[in-house]
Amino acid sequence: MVRKAILFAALSAYSFCTTAQNAESDEFYRAELEEQYNPNSINPIPKYEHHYKIRVWRTIDLREKQNKGFFSNNGEISRLIVDAVKSGEITDIYASDSLTTKISKEEFLNRLQAQGGITYDQWDPTRDWYTDEICTYNGKNYRALRDSRGENPETSLDDAWAVTSEGRAIDYLPRQMYQLRLMEDVIFDKRRSRLYYDVQAIQLIVPGAETATQVDEYLGWFKYKDLERVFRNHPQKAVWFNRQNTAQNKNFADAILLRLFRGTIWKIENPDDFTIYDVYVGSGRPYKEAVWATEWAEMQLMEKEHNLWEF
């Protein structure tokens, strides 16, 4: 009996150790597996399948003819993004393309203001109000239509007050937000032997030509996974307009997947984190050389893809 008890204890201890080791091994395997996939990708390609990878930033001018499908009148992609933030459908807004530091919805809405609002006195029932004076009550501005005292602007039965939009903040219009910055990973999948463009994030920009300071207003970065979900959830609004054949209008997400846009290369990842313009203009080269360099960078990427196919 004693031998049986000892044998049972030994087997139990061995079973416990084996179970613990298996659990630890499974946890390590799951962590290793998660590390192999980019959490910001729509269709992540595991890192062990990467034969070639480079990160590219592109500037998209929505006024260009090729990009007009994303910028149809009242169907602008910028309008849909801003509306999704205001409605709370998009909650994560990032300060930079690292997609780590977030900004609040309130800060985003402040950046969205082309002109700040004017603060008026709160309505006071003990004060005399005179014709054309403006007061604030319950978040609205009211203009006095005649002299009054103690008449509540919200519940006044006669014509003592009228709601006015005067003094309210003015936001940038969707058509003033005509510039996007797109960040994507260019990956050559060695198993499938083809090049993929893995869009990571998009930044919404108001160009300096539309701002009072003549300086670009960077509204915020958005994960493309979040934007793609919004595009899919609003098929009636997220419409890429096909000027040649409206029977073939597409969802914004499909249009981006099919590369139906033109974006000028702004930066290719490098140890100094320099943009193409930083390299040329900072070295005293003419601005036009930096413009040509963006086109040359595009040609180099195309040649790289060709060489990978040859390999």
C-alpha positions as CSV (number, residue, x, y, z in Angstrom):
1,M,0.0,0.0,0.0
2,V,2.9,2.3,0.9
3,R,4.5,1.6,-2.5
4,K,1.3,2.3,-4.3
5,A,0.8,5.6,-2.5
6,I,4.4,6.7,-3.4
7,L,3.9,5.7,-7.0
8,F,0.5,7.6,-7.2
9,A,2.1,10.7,-5.7
10,A,5.0,10.5,-8.1
11,L,2.6,10.1,-11.1
12,S,0.5,13.1,-9.9
13,A,3.6,15.3,-9.5
14,Y,4.8,14.3,-13.0
15,S,1.3,15.0,-14.4
16,F,1.1,18.4,-12.8
17,C,4.6,19.4,-14.0
18,T,3.7,18.2,-17.5
19,T,0.5,20.2,-17.5
20,A,2.2,23.3,-16.3
21,Q,4.9,23.0,-18.9
22,N,2.4,22.5,-21.6
23,A,0.4,25.6,-20.5
24,E,3.6,27.6,-20.4
25,S,4.5,26.3,-23.8
26,D,1.1,27.2,-25.2
27,E,1.3,30.7,-23.8
28,F,4.7,31.2,-25.3
29,Y,3.5,29.9,-28.7
30,R,0.4,32.3,-28.6
31,A,2.7,35.2,-27.8
32,E,5.1,34.3,-30.5
33,L,2.2,33.9,-33.0
34,E,0.7,37.3,-32.1
35,E,4.1,38.9,-32.6
36,Q,4.3,37.6,-36.1
37,Y,1.2,39.5,-37.1
38,N,0.7,43.3,-37.4
39,P,-2.4,44.2,-35.3
40,N,-3.0,47.3,-37.5
41,S,-3.4,45.3,-40.7
42,I,-6.7,44.4,-42.4
43,N,-5.2,41.2,-43.7
44,P,-1.9,40.7,-41.9
45,I,0.9,38.8,-43.6
46,P,3.0,36.9,-41.0
47,K,6.5,38.3,-40.7
48,Y,8.1,34.9,-41.6
49,E,6.5,35.3,-45.0
50,H,8.1,38.7,-45.6
51,H,10.8,38.6,-48.3
52,Y,10.8,42.4,-48.6
53,K,9.1,45.1,-46.7
54,I,9.3,48.9,-46.6
55,R,7.0,51.6,-45.1
56,V,5.9,54.4,-47.4
57,W,4.0,57.6,-46.7
58,R,2.0,59.2,-49.6
59,T,0.3,62.6,-49.9
60,I,-3.1,62.4,-51.6
61,D,-4.6,65.6,-53.0
62,L,-8.3,64.9,-53.3
63,R,-8.7,67.7,-55.9
64,E,-6.7,65.8,-58.5
65,K,-8.8,64.2,-61.3
66,Q,-7.8,60.7,-60.4
67,N,-8.8,61.3,-56.7
68,K,-12.1,63.0,-57.4
69,G,-14.0,59.8,-56.9
70,F,-13.2,60.1,-53.2
71,F,-14.3,63.8,-53.2
72,S,-17.6,64.1,-54.9
73,N,-19.9,66.9,-53.8
74,N,-21.5,66.0,-50.5
75,G,-19.9,62.6,-50.6
76,E,-16.4,63.6,-49.5
77,I,-14.3,61.0,-47.7
78,S,-13.3,63.8,-45.3
79,R,-17.0,64.5,-44.5
80,L,-17.6,60.8,-43.6
81,I,-14.5,60.6,-41.3
82,V,-15.4,63.8,-39.4
83,D,-19.1,62.7,-39.1
84,A,-17.9,59.3,-37.7
85,V,-15.8,61.1,-35.0
86,K,-18.7,63.4,-34.1
87,S,-21.1,60.5,-33.8
88,G,-18.7,58.4,-31.7
89,E,-18.3,55.7,-34.3
90,I,-14.6,56.4,-34.3
91,T,-13.2,56.8,-30.8
92,D,-9.5,56.4,-31.4
93,I,-7.7,59.5,-32.9
94,Y,-3.9,59.6,-32.8
95,A,-1.4,62.4,-32.5
96,S,1.2,60.8,-34.8
97,D,1.7,57.9,-37.2
98,S,3.2,55.8,-34.4
99,L,-0.5,55.1,-33.5
100,T,0.3,55.1,-29.8
101,T,-0.5,58.5,-28.3
102,K,-4.2,59.4,-28.6
103,I,-5.9,62.8,-28.6
104,S,-9.4,63.3,-27.2
105,K,-12.5,64.0,-29.2
106,E,-12.6,67.5,-27.7
107,E,-9.1,68.3,-29.0
108,F,-10.0,67.0,-32.4
109,L,-13.1,69.2,-32.5
110,N,-11.0,72.2,-31.4
111,R,-8.6,71.5,-34.3
112,L,-11.5,71.4,-36.6
113,Q,-12.5,75.0,-35.8
114,A,-11.6,77.5,-38.5
115,Q,-12.7,80.3,-36.3
116,G,-13.3,80.1,-32.6
117,G,-16.6,81.0,-31.0
118,I,-17.4,84.1,-29.0
119,T,-18.4,83.8,-25.4
120,Y,-21.5,85.9,-24.4
121,D,-22.9,86.6,-21.0
122,Q,-25.2,84.0,-19.5
123,W,-28.9,85.0,-19.4
124,D,-29.7,86.6,-16.0
125,P,-33.3,87.0,-15.0
126,T,-32.5,90.0,-12.8
127,R,-30.8,92.0,-15.5
128,D,-32.2,94.3,-18.1
129,W,-31.7,93.1,-21.6
130,Y,-31.8,95.6,-24.5
131,T,-32.6,95.1,-28.2
132,D,-29.9,93.3,-30.2
133,E,-28.0,92.1,-27.1
134,I,-26.9,88.5,-27.2
135,C,-26.9,86.1,-24.3
136,T,-26.2,82.4,-23.8
137,Y,-28.7,80.0,-22.3
138,N,-28.5,76.2,-22.2
139,G,-25.8,76.1,-24.8
140,K,-27.6,78.3,-27.3
141,N,-27.2,81.9,-28.2
142,Y,-30.2,84.2,-28.3
143,R,-30.6,87.7,-29.7
144,A,-33.0,90.2,-27.9
145,L,-35.7,91.4,-30.3
146,R,-36.8,94.1,-27.8
147,D,-36.1,95.3,-24.3
148,S,-37.0,92.8,-21.6
149,R,-36.3,91.7,-18.1
150,G,-36.9,88.3,-16.6
151,E,-38.3,86.7,-19.8
152,N,-36.7,83.3,-20.3
153,P,-35.2,83.0,-23.8
154,E,-36.2,79.4,-24.1
155,T,-39.7,79.6,-22.9
156,S,-40.7,83.2,-23.8
157,L,-44.1,83.1,-25.5
158,D,-43.8,86.4,-27.3
159,D,-41.1,87.7,-29.6
160,A,-38.6,88.8,-26.9
161,W,-35.8,86.4,-28.1
162,A,-34.7,84.6,-31.2
163,V,-32.1,81.9,-31.5
164,T,-29.0,83.1,-33.4
165,S,-25.9,81.3,-34.8
166,E,-23.9,84.5,-34.3
167,G,-20.8,83.9,-32.2
168,R,-20.7,80.2,-32.7
169,A,-17.5,78.5,-33.8
170,I,-17.0,77.9,-37.5
171,D,-15.6,74.5,-38.5
172,Y,-13.6,73.8,-41.6
173,L,-15.8,72.6,-44.4
174,P,-15.3,69.1,-45.7
175,R,-14.1,70.5,-49.1
176,Q,-11.4,72.4,-47.3
177,M,-10.0,69.1,-46.0
178,Y,-8.7,68.0,-49.4
179,Q,-5.4,66.5,-48.3
180,L,-4.8,63.0,-46.9
181,R,-1.5,61.4,-45.8
182,L,-1.6,57.7,-46.2
183,M,0.9,55.3,-44.4
184,E,1.3,51.8,-45.8
185,D,3.7,48.9,-45.8
186,V,4.9,47.6,-49.1
187,I,5.4,43.8,-48.6
188,F,6.6,41.1,-51.0
189,D,5.1,37.8,-49.8
190,K,7.6,35.1,-50.6
191,R,5.1,32.3,-50.3
192,R,2.5,33.8,-52.7
193,S,5.2,35.6,-54.8
194,R,3.4,38.9,-55.1
195,L,3.5,42.5,-53.7
196,Y,1.0,43.7,-51.3
197,Y,0.1,47.3,-50.2
198,D,-0.9,47.1,-46.5
199,V,-2.5,50.4,-45.6
200,Q,-1.9,51.2,-41.9
201,A,-3.2,54.7,-41.2
202,I,-4.6,57.9,-42.8
203,Q,-4.1,61.5,-41.6
204,L,-6.6,64.2,-42.3
205,I,-5.1,67.6,-43.2
206,V,-6.4,71.1,-43.9
207,P,-3.8,72.6,-46.2
208,G,-2.3,76.0,-45.4
209,A,-4.1,77.6,-48.3
210,E,-7.4,77.1,-46.3
211,T,-6.2,78.2,-42.9
212,A,-5.9,81.7,-41.4
213,T,-2.3,81.2,-40.5
214,Q,-1.4,79.7,-43.9
215,V,0.0,76.7,-42.1
216,D,-1.2,73.2,-42.6
217,E,-3.7,72.1,-39.9
218,Y,-3.1,68.4,-39.0
219,L,-6.4,67.2,-37.6
220,G,-5.3,63.7,-36.6
221,W,-4.3,60.2,-37.6
222,F,-6.7,57.3,-37.8
223,K,-6.1,53.5,-38.0
224,Y,-7.2,52.3,-41.4
225,K,-8.8,49.3,-39.7
226,D,-11.2,51.7,-38.0
227,L,-11.8,53.7,-41.2
228,E,-12.4,50.5,-43.2
229,R,-15.1,49.4,-40.8
230,V,-16.8,52.8,-41.1
231,F,-16.7,52.6,-44.9
232,R,-18.2,49.1,-44.9
233,N,-20.9,50.2,-42.4
234,H,-22.0,53.1,-44.6
235,P,-22.3,51.8,-48.2
236,Q,-24.7,54.6,-49.1
237,K,-22.2,57.3,-48.0
238,A,-18.8,55.8,-48.6
239,V,-19.2,55.9,-52.4
240,W,-16.2,56.2,-54.7
241,F,-17.8,58.0,-57.7
242,N,-16.9,56.5,-61.1
243,R,-17.2,59.3,-63.6
244,Q,-17.0,57.0,-66.5
245,N,-19.6,54.5,-65.4
246,T,-21.7,55.1,-62.3
247,A,-23.0,51.5,-62.5
248,Q,-19.5,50.7,-61.3
249,N,-19.4,53.0,-58.3
250,K,-17.5,51.3,-55.4
251,N,-17.1,51.5,-51.7
252,F,-14.2,53.6,-50.5
253,A,-12.7,50.5,-48.9
254,D,-12.8,48.6,-52.3
255,A,-11.4,51.7,-54.2
256,I,-8.4,51.9,-51.8
257,L,-7.9,48.2,-52.1
258,L,-7.9,48.5,-55.9
259,R,-5.5,51.5,-55.7
260,L,-7.9,53.8,-57.5
261,F,-6.1,56.8,-56.1
262,R,-2.9,58.7,-56.8
263,G,-0.6,59.5,-54.0
264,T,2.8,61.3,-54.3
265,I,5.5,59.7,-52.1
266,W,6.2,62.0,-49.2
267,K,8.6,59.7,-47.2
268,I,10.2,56.3,-47.3
269,E,11.3,54.9,-44.0
270,N,14.9,55.7,-43.2
271,P,17.2,55.9,-40.1
272,D,17.0,59.7,-40.0
273,D,13.2,59.8,-40.5
274,F,13.7,62.4,-43.2
275,T,11.1,63.2,-45.8
276,I,12.2,63.5,-49.4
277,Y,11.9,67.3,-49.2
278,D,14.0,67.3,-46.0
279,V,16.8,65.6,-47.8
280,Y,16.9,67.9,-50.9
281,V,15.8,71.3,-49.6
282,G,17.8,70.8,-46.4
283,S,20.9,70.1,-48.5
284,G,20.4,73.4,-50.4
285,R,19.0,71.8,-53.5
286,P,16.2,73.5,-55.5
287,Y,12.6,72.7,-54.6
288,K,11.9,71.4,-58.1
289,E,14.6,68.7,-57.6
290,A,12.7,67.4,-54.5
291,V,9.5,67.2,-56.7
292,W,11.4,65.2,-59.3
293,A,12.8,63.0,-56.5
294,T,9.3,62.0,-55.4
295,E,8.7,60.7,-58.9
296,W,12.1,59.0,-59.0
297,A,11.3,57.2,-55.7
298,E,8.1,55.9,-57.3
299,M,10.1,54.5,-60.2
300,Q,12.6,52.9,-57.8
301,L,9.7,51.1,-56.0
302,M,8.4,49.8,-59.4
303,E,11.9,48.6,-60.3
304,K,12.2,46.9,-57.0
305,E,9.0,45.0,-57.6
306,H,10.3,44.0,-61.0
307,N,13.5,42.7,-59.6
308,L,11.7,40.7,-56.9
309,W,9.7,39.0,-59.6
310,E,12.9,38.2,-61.4
311,F,14.4,36.7,-58.3
